[in-house]
Amino acid sequence: MKTARTIVVGITGGIAAYKAVNIVRAFVLNGDSVHVVATPAALRFIGKPTLEAISRHPVYSELYEGVAEVRHVAIGQSADLIVVAPATANTIAKLAAGLADDLLGNTILASTAPLVIAPAMHTEMWNHAATVANIATLRSRGVTVVGPGVGRLTGHDVGAGRMEEPDTIVAVAMAALEGTPDAGQPEQDLVNRRILISAGGTREPLDPVRFLGNRSSGKQGVALAEAARARGGLVTLVACNLEVPAPDGVHVVQAGSARDLQEALSASAASADVIIMAAAVADYRPTDVRSEKIKKEHTGDTLTLELVKNPDILAELSAACRPGQVIVGFAAETESDPDRLLTLGREKVTRKGCDYLVVNRVGWSEGFATDRNTVLLLDRHGVIVKEASGSKMSVAHRILDVVVQTRLP
């Protein structure tokens, strides 16, 4: 019979606190004994009754509760694993400094168990030099850091800082509990590799006001850039009208139209070890771009546009590929039938001549502008070498896993 392990889930005062319920539930369903330590701020986002019902144990939050039983030390001493999700910028700073002004801080200092944290905060806070230094300090002490991902934050903000999904956090935490080396830490398998990534959607101008475009937000390409940087790569991101911020630590080149993208990629392609074409590129552009705004008063009830094909950038990059260089393309399809989707992917990888093709279904509510993705990764022969589903950051790492393991020496 399995012996229940004691897992402490620390919850701090961030809007992502509601996701911690599913983390607690997953550990309980796994047969573990789960104890929640919530900061007072966390309980302003989620109530004790919910956490107690799911964990099946009392929830503690006050440092001066249970003094007679020395609870501020006992919880940490009994823990086999501590997971803090969400871990706010404030909590991360206190952990890095070794502060213990609340029950969670005392619990962590009193424990020798593996510590896993899942940061969650706004992009500016995540990229702030203080947070960057604090994360580096914690990692140097052996703390496992999961995420954060790229996605929608509070309000209308979108960018890096979104807490990783509960299933990812639990998987990394279990790996840490089992003693997997560097659990959750990206392998440094792209050190000094030059990675060229395109992201976003091109826009083909009709006039100074209007354009033909697509619904790509650039989230998957940005996640790829951040993941490649985290794995030690020297990343150049060609950004096409991104709706999310580009990650820090990468070289960004702006591109608007397909021809702009072609020019930007051509300038860097020769020196790149890996090229990932995640941008959604317009197949056609207007033959005539007006110098002034098109007015309906002048054009009448109908407007006819003549379009001309754009260059096939992926095919051009594949044709010019040098030995040892890896080219990865993307194919966004609306086909709902899995077999037909696979057929379309196989036809496309043959036409494009790239080393790998990432095939994903898109639609009104999937693929574009969402925080999750489901993909098939085909090799140049049309063989499925990887299937991945989850947050776009998780999918980004799975794509890079294939590139590293099967192509790079």
N, C-alpha and C positions, 0 to 999 in steps of 0.2 A: 504494500500500500504506500502511495506517495506521501512523503512527509511535507506538511505545509510549511512553506518558507514565509518569513515575515518581511513584508514590503511596506515601506513608508512612502506615501505619496504626499509630497509637499505642494500646496496650492497657494499661489501668491496673487496679488491684486491686479490682474489684467483681465481684459474682456474675454480672453480665450479660456478663462477659468471654467466655463461651462463644458468645454471639451474634456476636462479632467474626469468628468463623470464616466465617460467611456473608457478611459484609462483604468480607473478603479474597477469598473465592471470586468474588463478583460482579465485583470489579475485575479479577481475573485473567481471567475469562471475557469481559470487555469488551476484552481485549487489552492491558491496562496492566501495567507492571512494578511489582509490589507488594513493599514492604519493611516488615516488621513490627518495630517497636521496642516491646518489652514491658517494663514495670517489673518488678522482682523480685517485687512483690506479685501482679502479674497472673499470673506463672508458677506461683503457688500455686493458681490457679483453672483454668488450662489449660496444657498442656505444650508445650514447644518442638517436639517431633516433629510434632504435629498442625499447628501453624502453619507449619512449614517445608514440610511436604508440600503444604499448600494454596497457600502463597505461591510455592513453588518457589525460595525464597531462604533463606539463613541468617537466623535470628532473633537480634537483638542486644538485650541488656538491661543490660550492665554499662558504666559510664562509662569504665572503664580497660581495656577491650578495644580492640584495634586502635589503640593510641596512635600507633604509627609512621605510620599512614596518616591520622591526625587524624580518626578516624571520628566523634567527637562533633560535629564541624563539617561533615564531608563529606556525611553523610546529609541534613542539612537543606539544604545548598547545592544538592544535586542534585534536591530534591523539586519537583514541579510542584503538588502538593497534599498537605496533611497532614490526616488525619482521626483524631481521638482518640475512641475508643468502646470501652468506656464511659469517660466522664470523671467521676471521683469528685469529691466535694466537696474533698478534699485536693488533688487535681491542679488543679482549677479555682482554688483559692486560690493555689497556687504559680504558675500561669500569670498570674493577675492581678497578682501581686507581681513577676513577672519572675525568679523563682528558677530556678536551673539546677543542682540538686544531684543530678540523675540524667541518664541518656542522653537520655530523652525531652525533658526540659526544655532541655538543650543543643541538641538537634535543632531544636526549635521556635524558640529564640532565634536560631539560625544560619540560619534560612530566611526568605525573603521570599514564599514560596508562600501561597496562601489556606489558612486554618486553619478547619476545621469540627470542632466538638465536640458529642458526644451525652451530656449529663448523665445520670447514673444514681445514685440514692441514695434514702434514706428520705425521706418527706414532710417530716418535721420539719427535716431537714438542708437540703432544697431550699428550704423557706420561711424558714430562718434568715436574719436580717438580713445576716450576713457573706456568705452565698452569694448573696443577692439583689444586694448591692453588687458582689461579684466578677463576677457575670454581666453586670451593667450596665457595668462597666469593660471587660470583654472585648468586649462588643458595640460600645462606643464606639470601640474600636480596629479594628473591622471584622471581628471573629471571627463566624462563622456558628454559631448555637446551634440544634441540632435537638432539639425536645422540651424536657423529657421528657413522656411520656404519663401517663395515669391508668390504673392497673391493679394487679394483684397484685405485691407486692414479696416480699422474703424472709419466711419464716415465714408467719404468718397476716395480715400487714399488707397493706392495700390503700390506694392513694391516688396522688397525684401524685409522680413521681420514677422511674417505670419507664422504662427506656431505650426510645427509639423503635425500631420494627421495622427490621431491616437494609435492607429495600427502600426505606423512606422515607429513611434516612440516606444510602444510596448515591445516590438521586435528587437530594437536596439537595446532596450533595457534587459531583456531576457538574455541577449548575447553577452552583455556585461556581467550579468549574474552568473552565467556559465563560465566566465573567465576567458572569453574570446579576446585575444590581444587587440588592443586599439578598437574595441567595439564602437561602432558609430563614427569613428574618425575616418575621413576619406584617405584612402591610400595615396601616397605621394608618388603616383605612377606616371605623372605627366610632367615631372620636373624638367625644366628647360625645353620642353616641347612647345613649338609654336602652333597655337590653335587659332584658326580663323573661323569665325561664326557669323552668320547673318541672321537677323531677327526682325520681326515686325512684318508690315505689309507695304508694298510699293503703292505709290499714288501717281496716276498718269494725268497730267493737267489737261483740262478742256479750255480753260481761260484763267485769268488771274484769281478767280474765286472758286471754281469748281474743279473736281477731279474724279476719275474713275479709280476706285480702290477696293479693298476687301476688309473683312472683319478681324483680321489677325491683330492681336494685341501685342505680340512679341514676348509673351510670358514664357513660352517654352524655350525660345532662343536665349532669353536672359537667364533662365535657370541653367541652361547648358553652359553659358559663359561663366556663371558663378561656380558651378560644379567643377568646371575645368580649372578655374583659378584655384579653388580649394584643393585640387589634386596636384598643384604645383605648376600648372601650365602658364605659358606666356600668351595671354589671350588678347586677340584683337576682335572687337565686336563691331560689325557693320550694322548700324541701327537704322531701320527704315520706319520712321514715324511711330516710335514706340509709345505705348500707353502706360508703361511701367518704367521706373528708373533703371538705368544701366548700373550694374554692380560696381563697387569701388574696386580698384586694383586691376582694371582691364583698360586697354586702349580702345577708345570709341571713335569710330568714323561715321559721320552722318551721311545718309543717302536717302533721296526722295523717290525717284522713279526707278524703273527697271534698268534703264541705261545708266543712271547714277550708280546703282548697285553693281552693275557689270564693271564699270570703271573702277570702283573702290575695291572690288574683289580682285580684279586683274592686277592692281598695284601691289597686292600683298600675297597673292596665291603662290608665286614661285618659291617663296621662303617658308611657307607653312608646311608643317608636318601633317596636320589634320585640317581639313576644310569641312565644315558642317553647314549645309544650306538649309537653315530652318525658316528663313523668310518666305512669306507667301508672295510670289512674284506674279504680276499681271501678265497674262498671255498676250494681250493686245494693248495698243495705245492709240489715241486719236491721230489721224493723219494730219489734221490741221489744228494747231493750238492757237486760239484767238488771242490777240493782244489786249482786247478789251472784254469786259463782261458781256456774255451773251444775254440779250434781253428778249423776253417773250413778246414784247410789243413789236419787235422787229422780225421775229421768226415765225410768229403765228401759232396755230394750234398744235403743230407737230414740229419736231426737230430730228433731223436725220444725221447720224454720226457715221463717218467712215473710219474704220479701225484698221491698223496694220499690225502684223505680228511683231512681238518683242523678241529679242535674242533669247535663245535657250541657254541660259547661263550655266545651269548644271551640266548639260551635255558638253559645253565648251570647256568647263573646268575638268571634266572627266577625260576629254580628248587630250588635254594638255598635261595630264597627270604625270608627274615624274616618278621614277622608281622609289618605292618606300613611302610615297605620299598616300594618304587615305582620304577618300572623298565620300561624304555621307550626304544623301539627299533626303528630302521629305516629300511625301505624297498625301495631301489632304483630299479625301474623297467623301462624297455623300452617300455612297452605296451602302445599303442596310444589310444586304445578304453577305454573310462572312465569306462564303466561297467565292462570290463574285468580287468582293473587296480584295481578296488575296490574288485573284486573277489579274485585276487591274494593277496591283502592285508589281506583280511579276512582269507584266507587259512593260510597265514604266521603267523598272530597273534595267531591263534589256535595252530599251530605247536610250536611256540616259548614259549607261555605261559606267555608273558609279560603283564603288565598292560595296556600299550598303544603302538601303532605302528604308526610311522609317515611314510606315504606312499607318495613318490614323483616320478614323471616321470623324467628320465634322458635320455640323448642322446648326439649327437655330439655338440649341441648348447644349451642345457638346463640342469639344475640340477648341474652337476659337473662343477667346475671351473668357475661358473658364480656368479654374485653379487645378483641375485634374485632367489626366489624359490616359488613354488606353491605346497602345501601339503594338504593331508587329514590326520586327526588324528583320529585313531580308538581306541576304548576301547577293552578290552579283549574279548568282545562278538561280535566284528566286527561292532559295531554301530559307525557311524561318529559323533564325539563329537565336532569337529572344522574343518573348512576349512580356510586356510590362504594363502595369496599371497602377495608378496612385497619383500622388501629388506630382506636379510637373518637375519639381526638384528630384524626387525619387526616380521618375522616368529618365531625367537627364543623366543621373548616375548610372542607370542600367545601360543606357546607350553608350556611355563612355567605357563601361566595363567591357562591352563587346569590342569596341575599337582597340582598347589596350590589350586585351587577352588574345585576340585573334589576328591582329595586324601588326602592332608595333613590337619591335624586338626588345 
